[in-house]
Amino acid sequence: MNGVHDMGGMHGFGPVQYEGPPSRFHDPWEGRAYGMVQALMRLRVFNTDELRRAIETIPPAQYLGSTYYERWLAALQILMEEKSVLSASEIDGVVEQLSQEPERLQRIARRDNPALVQTMMAPRRSASPADEPPAARFQPGDRVVAKNHNVKGHTRLPRYIRGKQGVIHRFHGVYTLPDTNAHGLGEHPQPVYSVRFAARDLWGDAVAPRDSVFIDLWESYLERI
């Protein structure tokens, strides 16, 4: 959907701050947030596209003022309420209890779940389960244009390439369509392509003339020229 999260090509946010050598988590709570989200996705409570869609619904001021995993936590609460796993009052009640009695966190007993660990460690399914995958309409070298339309729901079609012309670089295979999967409307697998765009067509003459941008796009995002 259109929103502040789709920041490609936007100005005014300052330089990217380099934090030194990469580390997975800044604080222990981030690892726990990551673990909760991954476990619930493996248990099929929600999927990756639903997580992204929930993050996109965070109010702009909160989104811009949040760190990466703070957005994950906000999205997790949205999905827990949406899936009727927890209610807002239940979540608020626990937060209130812990704020009044923070030492209670130290008394929470560890609970091991070998079955969940086995589920978490199982190989991920990476491709669409379609018995008869749809045939690819485009081939490498075909000229295409990214559709230019307002998207009301979740999509992986960035705003900064809508209406721009590119060339099919590679066919990746057939994968679940995020636009439907994020809203519980089914996987609707489609061919996915790497599409090459001239950087100057996207960013203007300040870019080096030989630079290109490669973007993975689902077939329904594209039209043949």
Residue, then its C-alpha position, 0 to 999 in steps of 0.5 A: m500500500n502507499g505509505v511512509h514505509d515505501m521510502g525508495g527515492m524519498h528525500g529529507f531523511g538524512p544520511v544512513q548512519y553506519e553503526g559499525p560491524p553488523s550485529r543481529f540484535h542490539d538488545p536481548w529483547e530484540g532477539r525475543a521479538y524475532g523469536m516470537v514472530q518466527a515461531l508464530m509464522r512457523l506455526r502458521v498463525f500468520n505469514t510473512d506477507e501479513l507481517r509486512r502488511a501489519i507493519e505498513t498499518i503502523p501510524p506514520a509518526q510511530y513508524l518513523g519514531s520506531t526502531y526495526y524491532e519496535r515495528w515488529l512488536a507493534a505489528l505482532q500486537i496488531l496480528m495477535e488481535e486480528k487473529s483473536v489470539l490475544s485481545a487488546s485488553e489482555i495485552d494492556g493488562v499484562v503490560e500494566q502488571l509488569s510496569q507495576e511489578p517489573e521484578r516479576l519478569q525475573r520470576i517468569a519460568r523458562r518453558d522448553n518446547p521441543a516440538l516447536v524447536q523441531t518445527m523452527m529448525a525444519p527447512r523452509r518451503s521457498a517455492s509455490p506449491a502449485d501443481e501446475p505453475p503458470a507459464a511465464r509470459f516474459q523472457p529475458g530481453d523483453r521490454v516491459v513497463a511497471k504498472n502505474h496505479n494506486v495500491k490500496g492494500h499490500t504490494r511489493l511494487p515500489r512507487y518509484i518504479r511505477g510507470k517506468q520502463g525496464v527489461i526482463h533480466r532473469f526469470h526466478g520461478v513461480y512464487t506466492l503473490p504477496d498482494t493476496n497472501a497478505h490479506g488472507l485471499g490465497e497464495h495465487p502463485q505467479p512468475v517472478y522476474s528480475v527486471r533491470f531499470a536504467a538508474r537515470d530513468l529512476w533518479g535523473d541525470a545526477v546518476a552515472p549513465r551506465d548504472s542500473v537497478f535490478i528489482d524482483l517483480w511479480e508478473s501482474y505488476l508488469e505490462r509488455i511494451 
